[in-house]
Amino acid sequence: MPDVSRSVQSGDYETAVSAGDHLDVRIWLRLLTCTNMIEGRVRRNLREDFEFTLPRFDLLAQLDRAETGLTMGELSRRLMVSNGNVTGLIDRLVGEGLVARKPAPADRRAHLVTLTAAGRKSFDAMWPQHQRWINAMLDGLDRTEMEALFALLGRLKQSLADAEGDGASTRRGEK
């Protein structure tokens, strides 16, 4: 019998279920396990290769996609973290010269965050390597399989959004 507590500690939640468990629960745990495995490897690689953390990388990636910058609130929503978490992260990155913060032109109460030249250089050095890591992790799937997986995950995402929109918080089968 597998050591379930050790597997869960390593992020492999899937080993905690059996074939007799409901398929929907097994799918959820497989998604969670895959997410944890990918995230763990990316975290480790960023730390080892660049002495950088995943939250810092994610923030720079969001700013890279927004040429005119983002407000702290927009960053918080995109990163799916609290404003407080973003504020602390921004403070450290400003201190390191990787991002700049200034009052937003449309709303002086809000701050606009942008990449500095040093921040862009740092991100540009990490991005291609990040792409290679992801590519290597998905190398076991061919293009057709990746497209099918992407489409199925899109359908799952829409199903989740629809259930959330309906205020559906009850378990399947309850009225």
C-alpha atoms as a printed R data frame, in Angstrom:
    type eleno elety resid chain resno       x      y       z
1   ATOM     1    CA   MET     A     1   0.000  0.000   0.000
2   ATOM     2    CA   PRO     A     2   1.428  3.427  -0.941
3   ATOM     3    CA   ASP     A     3   2.450  5.936   1.738
4   ATOM     4    CA   VAL     A     4  -0.419  8.376   1.165
5   ATOM     5    CA   SER     A     5   0.754 11.026   3.645
6   ATOM     6    CA   ARG     A     6   4.177 11.223   1.961
7   ATOM     7    CA   SER     A     7   2.586 11.436  -1.490
8   ATOM     8    CA   VAL     A     8   0.242 14.241  -0.395
9   ATOM     9    CA   GLN     A     9   3.170 16.134   1.139
10  ATOM    10    CA   SER     A    10   4.982 15.900  -2.205
11  ATOM    11    CA   GLY     A    11   1.942 17.314  -4.011
12  ATOM    12    CA   ASP     A    12   0.650 14.015  -5.413
13  ATOM    13    CA   TYR     A    13  -2.929 14.162  -4.145
14  ATOM    14    CA   GLU     A    14  -4.015 11.579  -6.670
15  ATOM    15    CA   THR     A    15  -2.474  8.696  -4.743
16  ATOM    16    CA   ALA     A    16  -4.925  9.375  -1.917
17  ATOM    17    CA   VAL     A    17  -7.846  8.057  -3.992
18  ATOM    18    CA   SER     A    18  -8.736  4.667  -5.325
19  ATOM    19    CA   ALA     A    19 -10.288  3.494  -8.557
20  ATOM    20    CA   GLY     A    20 -13.559  3.098  -6.644
21  ATOM    21    CA   ASP     A    21 -13.780  6.825  -5.874
22  ATOM    22    CA   HIS     A    22 -16.001  9.044  -7.985
23  ATOM    23    CA   LEU     A    23 -14.506  9.946 -11.348
24  ATOM    24    CA   ASP     A    24 -15.103 13.664 -10.781
25  ATOM    25    CA   VAL     A    25 -13.038 13.559  -7.573
26  ATOM    26    CA   ARG     A    26 -10.276 11.603  -9.306
27  ATOM    27    CA   ILE     A    27 -10.195 14.180 -12.138
28  ATOM    28    CA   TRP     A    28 -10.007 17.062  -9.667
29  ATOM    29    CA   LEU     A    29  -7.137 15.422  -7.791
30  ATOM    30    CA   ARG     A    30  -5.290 14.599 -11.034
31  ATOM    31    CA   LEU     A    31  -5.572 18.251 -12.115
32  ATOM    32    CA   LEU     A    32  -4.314 19.367  -8.714
33  ATOM    33    CA   THR     A    33  -1.420 16.920  -8.847
34  ATOM    34    CA   CYS     A    34  -0.390 17.997 -12.364
35  ATOM    35    CA   THR     A    35  -0.588 21.665 -11.359
36  ATOM    36    CA   ASN     A    36   1.533 21.057  -8.277
37  ATOM    37    CA   MET     A    37   4.119 19.085 -10.234
38  ATOM    38    CA   ILE     A    38   4.478 21.750 -12.934
39  ATOM    39    CA   GLU     A    39   4.491 24.624 -10.448
40  ATOM    40    CA   GLY     A    40   7.032 22.891  -8.222
41  ATOM    41    CA   ARG     A    41   9.426 22.307 -11.080
42  ATOM    42    CA   VAL     A    42   9.083 25.890 -12.363
43  ATOM    43    CA   ARG     A    43   9.633 27.257  -8.835
44  ATOM    44    CA   ARG     A    44  12.738 25.132  -8.364
45  ATOM    45    CA   ASN     A    45  14.155 26.015 -11.792
46  ATOM    46    CA   LEU     A    46  13.595 29.756 -11.304
47  ATOM    47    CA   ARG     A    47  15.279 29.591  -7.913
48  ATOM    48    CA   GLU     A    48  18.235 27.484  -9.113
49  ATOM    49    CA   ASP     A    49  18.845 29.139 -12.484
50  ATOM    50    CA   PHE     A    50  17.941 32.765 -11.725
51  ATOM    51    CA   GLU     A    51  17.669 33.116  -7.929
52  ATOM    52    CA   PHE     A    52  14.126 34.345  -8.567
53  ATOM    53    CA   THR     A    53  10.743 33.321  -7.172
54  ATOM    54    CA   LEU     A    54   7.642 32.305  -9.100
55  ATOM    55    CA   PRO     A    55   5.478 35.156  -7.708
56  ATOM    56    CA   ARG     A    56   8.102 37.686  -8.819
57  ATOM    57    CA   PHE     A    57   8.320 36.049 -12.258
58  ATOM    58    CA   ASP     A    58   4.519 36.002 -12.601
59  ATOM    59    CA   LEU     A    59   4.317 39.699 -11.735
60  ATOM    60    CA   LEU     A    60   6.977 40.598 -14.298
61  ATOM    61    CA   ALA     A    61   5.150 38.450 -16.876
62  ATOM    62    CA   GLN     A    62   1.915 40.368 -16.286
63  ATOM    63    CA   LEU     A    63   3.726 43.683 -16.675
64  ATOM    64    CA   ASP     A    64   5.452 42.433 -19.828
65  ATOM    65    CA   ARG     A    65   2.010 41.860 -21.383
66  ATOM    66    CA   ALA     A    66   0.789 45.350 -20.427
67  ATOM    67    CA   GLU     A    67   2.872 47.906 -22.298
68  ATOM    68    CA   THR     A    68   1.399 50.886 -20.462
69  ATOM    69    CA   GLY     A    69   1.581 49.206 -17.058
70  ATOM    70    CA   LEU     A    70  -1.073 47.988 -14.639
71  ATOM    71    CA   THR     A    71  -2.616 49.365 -11.494
72  ATOM    72    CA   MET     A    72  -2.009 47.533  -8.249
73  ATOM    73    CA   GLY     A    73  -5.658 46.389  -8.319
74  ATOM    74    CA   GLU     A    74  -5.307 45.023 -11.860
75  ATOM    75    CA   LEU     A    75  -2.151 43.151 -10.872
76  ATOM    76    CA   SER     A    76  -3.903 41.725  -7.838
77  ATOM    77    CA   ARG     A    77  -6.800 40.443  -9.974
78  ATOM    78    CA   ARG     A    78  -4.552 39.007 -12.677
79  ATOM    79    CA   LEU     A    79  -2.319 37.252 -10.155
80  ATOM    80    CA   MET     A    80  -5.333 36.151  -8.107
81  ATOM    81    CA   VAL     A    81  -3.814 37.363  -4.822
82  ATOM    82    CA   SER     A    82  -4.721 40.012  -2.281
83  ATOM    83    CA   ASN     A    83  -3.792 43.667  -2.695
84  ATOM    84    CA   GLY     A    84  -1.545 43.300   0.360
85  ATOM    85    CA   ASN     A    85   0.446 40.518  -1.277
86  ATOM    86    CA   VAL     A    86   0.918 42.599  -4.410
87  ATOM    87    CA   THR     A    87   1.935 45.674  -2.423
88  ATOM    88    CA   GLY     A    88   4.701 43.821  -0.588
89  ATOM    89    CA   LEU     A    89   5.955 42.242  -3.789
90  ATOM    90    CA   ILE     A    90   5.910 45.562  -5.649
91  ATOM    91    CA   ASP     A    91   7.758 47.279  -2.785
92  ATOM    92    CA   ARG     A    92  10.587 44.734  -3.013
93  ATOM    93    CA   LEU     A    93  10.749 44.886  -6.819
94  ATOM    94    CA   VAL     A    94  10.803 48.707  -6.754
95  ATOM    95    CA   GLY     A    95  13.664 48.508  -4.253
96  ATOM    96    CA   GLU     A    96  15.572 46.232  -6.638
97  ATOM    97    CA   GLY     A    97  14.929 48.564  -9.581
98  ATOM    98    CA   LEU     A    98  12.926 45.986 -11.558
99  ATOM    99    CA   VAL     A    99   9.609 47.878 -11.570
100 ATOM   100    CA   ALA     A   100   8.527 51.492 -11.187
101 ATOM   101    CA   ARG     A   101   5.411 52.784  -9.446
102 ATOM   102    CA   LYS     A   102   3.792 56.150 -10.114
103 ATOM   103    CA   PRO     A   103   0.342 57.681  -9.674
104 ATOM   104    CA   ALA     A   104  -2.087 56.559 -12.381
105 ATOM   105    CA   PRO     A   105  -3.019 59.438 -14.707
106 ATOM   106    CA   ALA     A   106  -6.743 58.597 -14.659
107 ATOM   107    CA   ASP     A   107  -6.943 58.136 -10.882
108 ATOM   108    CA   ARG     A   108  -4.366 59.768  -8.602
109 ATOM   109    CA   ARG     A   109  -5.420 57.404  -5.766
110 ATOM   110    CA   ALA     A   110  -4.231 54.418  -7.799
111 ATOM   111    CA   HIS     A   111  -0.656 53.579  -8.690
112 ATOM   112    CA   LEU     A   112   0.506 52.407 -12.091
113 ATOM   113    CA   VAL     A   113   3.269 49.786 -12.093
114 ATOM   114    CA   THR     A   114   5.580 49.325 -15.082
115 ATOM   115    CA   LEU     A   115   8.711 47.344 -15.878
116 ATOM   116    CA   THR     A   116  11.972 49.274 -15.749
117 ATOM   117    CA   ALA     A   117  14.721 48.621 -18.280
118 ATOM   118    CA   ALA     A   118  16.390 46.364 -15.692
119 ATOM   119    CA   GLY     A   119  13.097 44.552 -15.092
120 ATOM   120    CA   ARG     A   120  12.585 44.001 -18.804
121 ATOM   121    CA   LYS     A   121  16.155 42.714 -19.172
122 ATOM   122    CA   SER     A   122  15.669 40.335 -16.236
123 ATOM   123    CA   PHE     A   123  12.342 39.038 -17.569
124 ATOM   124    CA   ASP     A   124  13.690 38.703 -21.120
125 ATOM   125    CA   ALA     A   125  16.501 36.520 -19.773
126 ATOM   126    CA   MET     A   126  14.089 34.214 -17.918
127 ATOM   127    CA   TRP     A   127  11.210 33.957 -20.402
128 ATOM   128    CA   PRO     A   128  12.865 31.756 -23.080
129 ATOM   129    CA   GLN     A   129  14.126 29.348 -20.421
130 ATOM   130    CA   HIS     A   130  10.650 29.221 -18.845
131 ATOM   131    CA   GLN     A   131   9.240 28.325 -22.264
132 ATOM   132    CA   ARG     A   132  11.797 25.501 -22.603
133 ATOM   133    CA   TRP     A   133  10.876 24.117 -19.158
134 ATOM   134    CA   ILE     A   134   7.167 24.041 -20.008
135 ATOM   135    CA   ASN     A   135   7.887 22.516 -23.394
136 ATOM   136    CA   ALA     A   136  10.004 19.781 -21.785
137 ATOM   137    CA   MET     A   137   7.309 18.976 -19.228
138 ATOM   138    CA   LEU     A   138   4.671 18.599 -21.947
139 ATOM   139    CA   ASP     A   139   6.997 16.763 -24.326
140 ATOM   140    CA   GLY     A   140   5.188 13.475 -23.689
141 ATOM   141    CA   LEU     A   141   2.124 14.808 -25.536
142 ATOM   142    CA   ASP     A   142   1.994 15.373 -29.277
143 ATOM   143    CA   ARG     A   143   0.422 18.491 -30.791
144 ATOM   144    CA   THR     A   144  -2.966 16.830 -31.343
145 ATOM   145    CA   GLU     A   145  -3.101 15.612 -27.738
146 ATOM   146    CA   MET     A   146  -2.164 19.065 -26.423
147 ATOM   147    CA   GLU     A   147  -4.866 20.697 -28.546
148 ATOM   148    CA   ALA     A   148  -7.448 18.163 -27.304
149 ATOM   149    CA   LEU     A   149  -6.379 18.685 -23.684
150 ATOM   150    CA   PHE     A   150  -6.530 22.458 -24.141
151 ATOM   151    CA   ALA     A   151 -10.046 22.213 -25.603
152 ATOM   152    CA   LEU     A   152 -11.259 19.921 -22.810
153 ATOM   153    CA   LEU     A   153  -9.802 22.195 -20.137
154 ATOM   154    CA   GLY     A   154 -11.558 25.109 -21.848
155 ATOM   155    CA   ARG     A   155 -14.846 23.251 -21.592
156 ATOM   156    CA   LEU     A   156 -14.140 22.512 -17.922
157 ATOM   157    CA   LYS     A   157 -13.336 26.175 -17.296
158 ATOM   158    CA   GLN     A   158 -16.613 27.216 -18.921
159 ATOM   159    CA   SER     A   159 -18.530 24.615 -16.893
160 ATOM   160    CA   LEU     A   160 -16.975 25.984 -13.703
161 ATOM   161    CA   ALA     A   161 -17.810 29.561 -14.702
162 ATOM   162    CA   ASP     A   162 -21.385 28.568 -15.534
163 ATOM   163    CA   ALA     A   163 -21.801 26.784 -12.189
164 ATOM   164    CA   GLU     A   164 -20.370 29.801 -10.348
165 ATOM   165    CA   GLY     A   165 -22.622 32.161 -12.298
166 ATOM   166    CA   ASP     A   166 -25.701 30.166 -11.316
167 ATOM   167    CA   GLY     A   167 -24.718 30.391  -7.682
168 ATOM   168    CA   ALA     A   168 -24.420 26.626  -7.746
169 ATOM   169    CA   SER     A   169 -22.746 25.732  -4.501
170 ATOM   170    CA   THR     A   170 -24.650 22.536  -3.836
171 ATOM   171    CA   ARG     A   171 -23.372 19.097  -4.597
172 ATOM   172    CA   ARG     A   172 -24.479 17.275  -7.714
173 ATOM   173    CA   GLY     A   173 -27.897 15.720  -7.294
174 ATOM   174    CA   GLU     A   174 -29.162 18.149  -4.614
175 ATOM   175    CA   LYS     A   175 -32.006 20.511  -5.345
